[in-house]
C-alpha cells in the first residue's frame, strides 16, 4: 500500500512537467534487489511497463 501511495504521489507531482511516468510490469517482487533478477524477467518487466495517470 505504501508503494502504491508513493507512486501515485510522484506521478501527480511529475506529470505537470510533461514527463511520461511508467511503472514496471509484474514479475519483479517488491523490495527485491535488481542485482538478483534474471535478464529475461527484467526485460519482460520493462517491456510491459504501464503508463501511470
PQR file of N, CA, C, O and H, with PARSE charges and radii, in Angstrom:
ATOM      1  N   UNK A   1       0.831  -1.192   0.000 -0.4000 1.5000
ATOM      2  CA  UNK A   1       0.000   0.000   0.000 -0.0000 2.0000
ATOM      3  C   UNK A   1       0.873   1.253   0.000  0.5500 1.7000
ATOM      4  O   UNK A   1       0.567   2.217  -0.702 -0.5500 1.4000
ATOM      5  N   UNK A   2       1.949   1.252   0.774 -0.4000 1.5000
ATOM      6  CA  UNK A   2       2.820   2.428   0.823 -0.0000 2.0000
ATOM      7  C   UNK A   2       3.436   2.713  -0.537  0.5500 1.7000
ATOM      8  O   UNK A   2       3.523   3.870  -0.949 -0.5500 1.4000
ATOM      9  H   UNK A   2       2.198   0.469   1.344  0.4000 1.0000
ATOM     10  N   UNK A   3       3.862   1.672  -1.236 -0.4000 1.5000
ATOM     11  CA  UNK A   3       4.465   1.844  -2.553 -0.0000 2.0000
ATOM     12  C   UNK A   3       3.487   2.422  -3.552  0.5500 1.7000
ATOM     13  O   UNK A   3       3.854   3.258  -4.379 -0.5500 1.4000
ATOM     14  H   UNK A   3       3.791   0.732  -0.901  0.4000 1.0000
ATOM     15  N   UNK A   4       2.243   1.981  -3.480 -0.4000 1.5000
ATOM     16  CA  UNK A   4       1.202   2.494  -4.380 -0.0000 2.0000
ATOM     17  C   UNK A   4       0.944   3.969  -4.098  0.5500 1.7000
ATOM     18  O   UNK A   4       0.808   4.765  -5.027 -0.5500 1.4000
ATOM     19  H   UNK A   4       1.944   1.302  -2.809  0.4000 1.0000
ATOM     20  N   UNK A   5       0.878   4.333  -2.836 -0.4000 1.5000
ATOM     21  CA  UNK A   5       0.653   5.735  -2.465 -0.0000 2.0000
ATOM     22  C   UNK A   5       1.820   6.611  -2.918  0.5500 1.7000
ATOM     23  O   UNK A   5       1.613   7.716  -3.419 -0.5500 1.4000
ATOM     24  H   UNK A   5       0.989   3.686  -2.082  0.4000 1.0000
ATOM     25  N   UNK A   6       3.025   6.123  -2.744 -0.4000 1.5000
ATOM     26  CA  UNK A   6       4.207   6.880  -3.173 -0.0000 2.0000
ATOM     27  C   UNK A   6       4.222   7.053  -4.684  0.5500 1.7000
ATOM     28  O   UNK A   6       4.510   8.142  -5.180 -0.5500 1.4000
ATOM     29  H   UNK A   6       3.193   5.225  -2.337  0.4000 1.0000
ATOM     30  N   UNK A   7       3.914   5.984  -5.423 -0.4000 1.5000
ATOM     31  CA  UNK A   7       3.889   6.049  -6.888 -0.0000 2.0000
ATOM     32  C   UNK A   7       2.842   7.045  -7.372  0.5500 1.7000
ATOM     33  O   UNK A   7       3.101   7.821  -8.292 -0.5500 1.4000
ATOM     34  H   UNK A   7       3.680   5.099  -5.019  0.4000 1.0000
ATOM     35  N   UNK A   8       1.674   7.026  -6.765 -0.4000 1.5000
ATOM     36  CA  UNK A   8       0.610   7.958  -7.146 -0.0000 2.0000
ATOM     37  C   UNK A   8       1.018   9.393  -6.839  0.5500 1.7000
ATOM     38  O   UNK A   8       0.805  10.287  -7.657 -0.5500 1.4000
ATOM     39  H   UNK A   8       1.464   6.396  -6.018  0.4000 1.0000
ATOM     40  N   UNK A   9       1.593   9.615  -5.684 -0.4000 1.5000
ATOM     41  CA  UNK A   9       2.050  10.953  -5.296 -0.0000 2.0000
ATOM     42  C   UNK A   9       3.086  11.480  -6.286  0.5500 1.7000
ATOM     43  O   UNK A   9       2.981  12.612  -6.758 -0.5500 1.4000
ATOM     44  H   UNK A   9       1.767   8.888  -5.019  0.4000 1.0000
ATOM     45  N   UNK A  10       4.084  10.660  -6.596 -0.4000 1.5000
ATOM     46  CA  UNK A  10       5.136  11.086  -7.523 -0.0000 2.0000
ATOM     47  C   UNK A  10       4.590  11.330  -8.923  0.5500 1.7000
ATOM     48  O   UNK A  10       5.011  12.265  -9.604 -0.5500 1.4000
ATOM     49  H   UNK A  10       4.170   9.741  -6.212  0.4000 1.0000
ATOM     50  N   UNK A  11       3.661  10.498  -9.348 -0.4000 1.5000
ATOM     51  CA  UNK A  11       3.049  10.676 -10.663 -0.0000 2.0000
ATOM     52  C   UNK A  11       2.328  12.013 -10.756  0.5500 1.7000
ATOM     53  O   UNK A  11       2.470  12.731 -11.746 -0.5500 1.4000
ATOM     54  H   UNK A  11       3.319   9.738  -8.795  0.4000 1.0000
ATOM     55  N   UNK A  12       1.561  12.347  -9.735 -0.4000 1.5000
ATOM     56  CA  UNK A  12       0.833  13.625  -9.725 -0.0000 2.0000
ATOM     57  C   UNK A  12       1.794  14.806  -9.645  0.5500 1.7000
ATOM     58  O   UNK A  12       1.518  15.870 -10.198 -0.5500 1.4000
ATOM     59  H   UNK A  12       1.446  11.764  -8.931  0.4000 1.0000
ATOM     60  N   UNK A  13       2.896  14.628  -8.976 -0.4000 1.5000
ATOM     61  CA  UNK A  13       3.883  15.693  -8.815 -0.0000 2.0000
ATOM     62  C   UNK A  13       4.657  15.945 -10.116  0.5500 1.7000
ATOM     63  O   UNK A  13       4.942  17.094 -10.455 -0.5500 1.4000
ATOM     64  H   UNK A  13       3.120  13.764  -8.527  0.4000 1.0000
ATOM     65  N   UNK A  14       4.993  14.883 -10.835 -0.4000 1.5000
ATOM     66  CA  UNK A  14       5.851  14.988 -12.010 -0.0000 2.0000
ATOM     67  C   UNK A  14       5.073  15.166 -13.312  0.5500 1.7000
ATOM     68  O   UNK A  14       5.584  15.789 -14.243 -0.5500 1.4000
ATOM     69  H   UNK A  14       4.761  13.950 -10.560  0.4000 1.0000
ATOM     70  N   UNK A  15       3.861  14.641 -13.403 -0.4000 1.5000
ATOM     71  CA  UNK A  15       3.076  14.713 -14.644 -0.0000 2.0000
ATOM     72  C   UNK A  15       2.935  16.119 -15.215  0.5500 1.7000
ATOM     73  O   UNK A  15       3.044  16.275 -16.431 -0.5500 1.4000
ATOM     74  H   UNK A  15       3.446  14.134 -12.647  0.4000 1.0000
ATOM     75  N   UNK A  16       2.697  17.156 -14.405 -0.4000 1.5000
ATOM     76  CA  UNK A  16       2.568  18.504 -14.972 -0.0000 2.0000
ATOM     77  C   UNK A  16       3.831  18.992 -15.687  0.5500 1.7000
ATOM     78  O   UNK A  16       3.775  19.965 -16.438 -0.5500 1.4000
ATOM     79  H   UNK A  16       2.608  17.030 -13.417  0.4000 1.0000
ATOM     80  N   UNK A  17       4.945  18.341 -15.467 -0.4000 1.5000
ATOM     81  CA  UNK A  17       6.196  18.728 -16.118 -0.0000 2.0000
ATOM     82  C   UNK A  17       6.296  18.162 -17.535  0.5500 1.7000
ATOM     83  O   UNK A  17       7.288  18.383 -18.230 -0.5500 1.4000
ATOM     84  H   UNK A  17       4.991  17.550 -14.856  0.4000 1.0000
ATOM     85  N   UNK A  18       5.256  17.427 -17.959 -0.4000 1.5000
ATOM     86  CA  UNK A  18       5.235  16.870 -19.307 -0.0000 2.0000
ATOM     87  C   UNK A  18       6.045  15.596 -19.462  0.5500 1.7000
ATOM     88  O   UNK A  18       6.383  15.207 -20.580 -0.5500 1.4000
ATOM     89  H   UNK A  18       4.451  17.247 -17.395  0.4000 1.0000
ATOM     90  N   UNK A  19       6.357  14.950 -18.362 -0.4000 1.5000
ATOM     91  CA  UNK A  19       7.131  13.706 -18.405 -0.0000 2.0000
ATOM     92  C   UNK A  19       6.191  12.513 -18.326  0.5500 1.7000
ATOM     93  O   UNK A  19       5.200  12.537 -17.597 -0.5500 1.4000
ATOM     94  H   UNK A  19       6.083  15.265 -17.454  0.4000 1.0000
ATOM     95  N   UNK A  20       6.512  11.471 -19.080 -0.4000 1.5000
ATOM     96  CA  UNK A  20       5.725  10.245 -19.039 -0.0000 2.0000
ATOM     97  C   UNK A  20       6.194   9.416 -17.846  0.5500 1.7000
ATOM     98  O   UNK A  20       7.385   9.139 -17.706 -0.5500 1.4000
ATOM     99  H   UNK A  20       7.318  11.451 -19.672  0.4000 1.0000
ATOM    100  N   UNK A  21       5.277   9.033 -17.011 -0.4000 1.5000
ATOM    101  CA  UNK A  21       5.591   8.251 -15.822 -0.0000 2.0000
ATOM    102  C   UNK A  21       5.127   6.822 -16.072  0.5500 1.7000
ATOM    103  O   UNK A  21       3.955   6.594 -16.372 -0.5500 1.4000
ATOM    104  H   UNK A  21       4.310   9.259 -17.125  0.4000 1.0000
ATOM    105  N   UNK A  22       6.040   5.858 -15.952 -0.4000 1.5000
ATOM    106  CA  UNK A  22       5.667   4.464 -16.145 -0.0000 2.0000
ATOM    107  C   UNK A  22       6.033   3.655 -14.917  0.5500 1.7000
ATOM    108  O   UNK A  22       6.819   4.076 -14.068 -0.5500 1.4000
ATOM    109  H   UNK A  22       6.992   6.044 -15.708  0.4000 1.0000
ATOM    110  N   UNK A  23       5.439   2.491 -14.857 -0.4000 1.5000
ATOM    111  CA  UNK A  23       5.675   1.588 -13.750 -0.0000 2.0000
ATOM    112  C   UNK A  23       5.998   0.219 -14.339  0.5500 1.7000
ATOM    113  O   UNK A  23       5.335  -0.211 -15.283 -0.5500 1.4000
ATOM    114  H   UNK A  23       4.800   2.150 -15.547  0.4000 1.0000
ATOM    115  N   UNK A  24       6.990  -0.467 -13.809 -0.4000 1.5000
ATOM    116  CA  UNK A  24       7.353  -1.766 -14.367 -0.0000 2.0000
ATOM    117  C   UNK A  24       6.203  -2.747 -14.191  0.5500 1.7000
ATOM    118  O   UNK A  24       5.389  -2.629 -13.276 -0.5500 1.4000
ATOM    119  H   UNK A  24       7.529  -0.118 -13.042  0.4000 1.0000
ATOM    120  N   UNK A  25       6.163  -3.716 -15.095 -0.4000 1.5000
ATOM    121  CA  UNK A  25       5.120  -4.732 -15.061 -0.0000 2.0000
ATOM    122  C   UNK A  25       5.409  -5.743 -13.959  0.5500 1.7000
ATOM    123  O   UNK A  25       6.407  -5.639 -13.245 -0.5500 1.4000
ATOM    124  H   UNK A  25       6.824  -3.811 -15.839  0.4000 1.0000
ATOM    125  N   UNK A  26       4.560  -6.678 -13.839 -0.4000 1.5000
ATOM    126  CA  UNK A  26       4.715  -7.732 -12.828 -0.0000 2.0000
ATOM    127  C   UNK A  26       5.921  -8.610 -13.139  0.5500 1.7000
ATOM    128  O   UNK A  26       6.401  -8.646 -14.272 -0.5500 1.4000
ATOM    129  H   UNK A  26       3.749  -6.763 -14.418  0.4000 1.0000
ATOM    130  N   UNK A  27       6.395  -9.306 -12.137 -0.4000 1.5000
ATOM    131  CA  UNK A  27       7.492 -10.243 -12.335 -0.0000 2.0000
ATOM    132  C   UNK A  27       8.666  -9.992 -11.417  0.5500 1.7000
ATOM    133  O   UNK A  27       9.445 -10.904 -11.140 -0.5500 1.4000
ATOM    134  H   UNK A  27       6.005  -9.276 -11.216  0.4000 1.0000
ATOM    135  N   UNK A  28       8.804  -8.770 -10.944 -0.4000 1.5000
ATOM    136  CA  UNK A  28       9.883  -8.445 -10.014 -0.0000 2.0000
ATOM    137  C   UNK A  28       9.243  -8.198  -8.651  0.5500 1.7000
ATOM    138  O   UNK A  28       8.454  -7.265  -8.499 -0.5500 1.4000
ATOM    139  H   UNK A  28       8.172  -8.029 -11.169  0.4000 1.0000
ATOM    140  N   UNK A  29       9.571  -9.015  -7.669 -0.4000 1.5000
ATOM    141  CA  UNK A  29       8.965  -8.860  -6.352 -0.0000 2.0000
ATOM    142  C   UNK A  29       9.279  -7.500  -5.717  0.5500 1.7000
ATOM    143  O   UNK A  29      10.385  -6.979  -5.865 -0.5500 1.4000
ATOM    144  H   UNK A  29      10.212  -9.772  -7.792  0.4000 1.0000
ATOM    145  N   UNK A  30       8.319  -6.947  -5.027 -0.4000 1.5000
ATOM    146  CA  UNK A  30       8.516  -5.672  -4.333 -0.0000 2.0000
ATOM    147  C   UNK A  30       9.641  -5.817  -3.314  0.5500 1.7000
ATOM    148  O   UNK A  30       9.699  -6.797  -2.571 -0.5500 1.4000
ATOM    149  H   UNK A  30       7.421  -7.371  -4.907  0.4000 1.0000
ATOM    150  N   UNK A  31      10.518  -4.843  -3.289 -0.4000 1.5000
ATOM    151  CA  UNK A  31      11.603  -4.840  -2.327 -0.0000 2.0000
ATOM    152  C   UNK A  31      12.794  -5.702  -2.717  0.5500 1.7000
ATOM    153  O   UNK A  31      13.760  -5.810  -1.962 -0.5500 1.4000
ATOM    154  H   UNK A  31      10.470  -4.047  -3.893  0.4000 1.0000
ATOM    155  N   UNK A  32      12.727  -6.317  -3.897 -0.4000 1.5000
ATOM    156  CA  UNK A  32      13.845  -7.174  -4.295 -0.0000 2.0000
ATOM    157  C   UNK A  32      14.985  -6.332  -4.855  0.5500 1.7000
ATOM    158  O   UNK A  32      14.798  -5.176  -5.236 -0.5500 1.4000
ATOM    159  H   UNK A  32      11.942  -6.229  -4.510  0.4000 1.0000
ATOM    160  N   UNK A  33      16.142  -6.921  -4.897 -0.4000 1.5000
ATOM    161  CA  UNK A  33      17.328  -6.263  -5.426 -0.0000 2.0000
ATOM    162  C   UNK A  33      17.458  -6.642  -6.896  0.5500 1.7000
ATOM    163  O   UNK A  33      17.506  -7.829  -7.218 -0.5500 1.4000
ATOM    164  H   UNK A  33      16.294  -7.860  -4.588  0.4000 1.0000
ATOM    165  N   UNK A  34      17.515  -5.661  -7.795 -0.4000 1.5000
ATOM    166  CA  UNK A  34      17.591  -5.951  -9.230 -0.0000 2.0000
ATOM    167  C   UNK A  34      18.840  -6.744  -9.597  0.5500 1.7000
ATOM    168  O   UNK A  34      18.890  -7.374 -10.654 -0.5500 1.4000
ATOM    169  H   UNK A  34      17.476  -4.697  -7.533  0.4000 1.0000
ATOM    170  N   UNK A  35      19.829  -6.715  -8.741 -0.4000 1.5000
ATOM    171  CA  UNK A  35      21.056  -7.472  -8.981 -0.0000 2.0000
ATOM    172  C   UNK A  35      20.770  -8.972  -9.080  0.5500 1.7000
ATOM    173  O   UNK A  35      21.501  -9.702  -9.750 -0.5500 1.4000
ATOM    174  H   UNK A  35      19.788  -6.203  -7.882  0.4000 1.0000
ATOM    175  N   UNK A  36      19.712  -9.426  -8.417 -0.4000 1.5000
ATOM    176  CA  UNK A  36      19.404 -10.850  -8.363 -0.0000 2.0000
ATOM    177  C   UNK A  36      18.279 -11.259  -9.303  0.5500 1.7000
ATOM    178  O   UNK A  36      17.841 -12.409  -9.265 -0.5500 1.4000
ATOM    179  H   UNK A  36      19.118  -8.833  -7.873  0.4000 1.0000
ATOM    180  N   UNK A  37      17.798 -10.345 -10.149 -0.4000 1.5000
ATOM    181  CA  UNK A  37      16.730 -10.653 -11.099 -0.0000 2.0000
ATOM    182  C   UNK A  37      17.367 -11.069 -12.419  0.5500 1.7000
ATOM    183  O   UNK A  37      18.281 -10.409 -12.913 -0.5500 1.4000
ATOM    184  H   UNK A  37      18.155  -9.411 -10.180  0.4000 1.0000
ATOM    185  N   UNK A  38      16.874 -12.174 -12.988 -0.4000 1.5000
ATOM    186  CA  UNK A  38      17.468 -12.630 -14.251 -0.0000 2.0000
ATOM    187  C   UNK A  38      17.086 -11.692 -15.397  0.5500 1.7000
ATOM    188  O   UNK A  38      16.120 -10.936 -15.298 -0.5500 1.4000
ATOM    189  H   UNK A  38      16.131 -12.710 -12.587  0.4000 1.0000
ATOM    190  N   UNK A  39      17.855 -11.750 -16.479 -0.4000 1.5000
ATOM    191  CA  UNK A  39      17.704 -10.818 -17.601 -0.0000 2.0000
ATOM    192  C   UNK A  39      16.338 -10.909 -18.264  0.5500 1.7000
ATOM    193  O   UNK A  39      15.767  -9.883 -18.634 -0.5500 1.4000
ATOM    194  H   UNK A  39      18.640 -12.364 -16.559  0.4000 1.0000
ATOM    195  N   UNK A  40      15.805 -12.112 -18.420 -0.4000 1.5000
ATOM    196  CA  UNK A  40      14.507 -12.290 -19.085 -0.0000 2.0000
ATOM    197  C   UNK A  40      13.394 -11.652 -18.258  0.5500 1.7000
ATOM    198  O   UNK A  40      12.540 -10.956 -18.808 -0.5500 1.4000
ATOM    199  H   UNK A  40      16.270 -12.945 -18.120  0.4000 1.0000
ATOM    200  N   UNK A  41      13.393 -11.878 -16.959 -0.4000 1.5000
ATOM    201  CA  UNK A  41      12.376 -11.283 -16.091 -0.0000 2.0000
ATOM    202  C   UNK A  41      12.458  -9.770 -16.127  0.5500 1.7000
ATOM    203  O   UNK A  41      11.432  -9.094 -16.209 -0.5500 1.4000
ATOM    204  H   UNK A  41      14.087 -12.444 -16.513  0.4000 1.0000
ATOM    205  N   UNK A  42      13.666  -9.229 -16.067 -0.4000 1.5000
ATOM    206  CA  UNK A  42      13.852  -7.783 -16.108 -0.0000 2.0000
ATOM    207  C   UNK A  42      13.389  -7.219 -17.449  0.5500 1.7000
ATOM    208  O   UNK A  42      12.716  -6.188 -17.489 -0.5500 1.4000
ATOM    209  H   UNK A  42      14.500  -9.777 -16.001  0.4000 1.0000
ATOM    210  N   UNK A  43      13.741  -7.882 -18.536 -0.4000 1.5000
ATOM    211  CA  UNK A  43      13.325  -7.441 -19.869 -0.0000 2.0000
ATOM    212  C   UNK A  43      11.804  -7.415 -19.988  0.5500 1.7000
ATOM    213  O   UNK A  43      11.240  -6.436 -20.477 -0.5500 1.4000
ATOM    214  H   UNK A  43      14.287  -8.719 -18.503  0.4000 1.0000
ATOM    215  N   UNK A  44      11.144  -8.467 -19.553 -0.4000 1.5000
ATOM    216  CA  UNK A  44       9.674  -8.528 -19.633 -0.0000 2.0000
ATOM    217  C   UNK A  44       9.024  -7.478 -18.739  0.5500 1.7000
ATOM    218  O   UNK A  44       8.004  -6.896 -19.109 -0.5500 1.4000
ATOM    219  H   UNK A  44      11.602  -9.263 -19.157  0.4000 1.0000
ATOM    220  N   UNK A  45       9.597  -7.236 -17.585 -0.4000 1.5000
ATOM    221  CA  UNK A  45       9.041  -6.229 -16.684 -0.0000 2.0000
ATOM    222  C   UNK A  45       9.143  -4.835 -17.292  0.5500 1.7000
ATOM    223  O   UNK A  45       8.227  -4.025 -17.146 -0.5500 1.4000
ATOM    224  H   UNK A  45      10.425  -7.709 -17.285  0.4000 1.0000
ATOM    225  N   UNK A  46      10.246  -4.554 -17.967 -0.4000 1.5000
ATOM    226  CA  UNK A  46      10.417  -3.242 -18.594 -0.0000 2.0000
ATOM    227  C   UNK A  46       9.573  -3.104 -19.856  0.5500 1.7000
ATOM    228  O   UNK A  46       9.007  -2.040 -20.107 -0.5500 1.4000
ATOM    229  H   UNK A  46      10.989  -5.212 -18.085  0.4000 1.0000
ATOM    230  N   UNK A  47       9.481  -4.170 -20.653 -0.4000 1.5000
ATOM    231  CA  UNK A  47       8.667  -4.123 -21.869 -0.0000 2.0000
ATOM    232  C   UNK A  47       7.184  -3.976 -21.548  0.5500 1.7000
ATOM    233  O   UNK A  47       6.434  -3.392 -22.330 -0.5500 1.4000
ATOM    234  H   UNK A  47       9.941  -5.034 -20.449  0.4000 1.0000
ATOM    235  N   UNK A  48       6.761  -4.496 -20.416 -0.4000 1.5000
ATOM    236  CA  UNK A  48       5.352  -4.459 -20.047 -0.0000 2.0000
ATOM    237  C   UNK A  48       4.981  -3.283 -19.161  0.5500 1.7000
ATOM    238  O   UNK A  48       3.955  -3.314 -18.481 -0.5500 1.4000
ATOM    239  H   UNK A  48       7.370  -4.971 -19.780  0.4000 1.0000
ATOM    240  N   UNK A  49       5.817  -2.237 -19.164 -0.4000 1.5000
ATOM    241  CA  UNK A  49       5.538  -1.064 -18.322 -0.0000 2.0000
ATOM    242  C   UNK A  49       4.151  -0.507 -18.593  0.5500 1.7000
ATOM    243  O   UNK A  49       3.635  -0.600 -19.706 -0.5500 1.4000
ATOM    244  H   UNK A  49       6.650  -2.212 -19.716  0.4000 1.0000
ATOM    245  N   UNK A  50       3.568   0.063 -17.577 -0.4000 1.5000
ATOM    246  CA  UNK A  50       2.257   0.694 -17.681 -0.0000 2.0000
ATOM    247  C   UNK A  50       2.395   2.181 -17.402  0.5500 1.7000
ATOM    248  O   UNK A  50       3.086   2.591 -16.470 -0.5500 1.4000
ATOM    249  H   UNK A  50       3.987   0.139 -16.673  0.4000 1.0000
ATOM    250  N   UNK A  51       1.725   2.982 -18.226 -0.4000 1.5000
ATOM    251  CA  UNK A  51       1.734   4.430 -18.012 -0.0000 2.0000
ATOM    252  C   UNK A  51       0.839   4.736 -16.824  0.5500 1.7000
ATOM    253  O   UNK A  51      -0.288   4.247 -16.746 -0.5500 1.4000
ATOM    254  H   UNK A  51       1.164   2.649 -18.983  0.4000 1.0000
ATOM    255  N   UNK A  52       1.335   5.538 -15.910 -0.4000 1.5000
ATOM    256  CA  UNK A  52       0.533   5.953 -14.756 -0.0000 2.0000
ATOM    257  C   UNK A  52      -0.200   7.230 -15.108  0.5500 1.7000
ATOM    258  O   UNK A  52       0.348   8.114 -15.766 -0.5500 1.4000
ATOM    259  H   UNK A  52       2.250   5.936 -15.974  0.4000 1.0000
ATOM    260  N   UNK A  53      -1.426   7.320 -14.672 -0.4000 1.5000
ATOM    261  CA  UNK A  53      -2.193   8.539 -14.960 -0.0000 2.0000
ATOM    262  C   UNK A  53      -2.449   9.336 -13.714  0.5500 1.7000
ATOM    263  O   UNK A  53      -3.080  10.391 -13.775 -0.5500 1.4000
ATOM    264  H   UNK A  53      -1.872   6.602 -14.137  0.4000 1.0000
TER
END
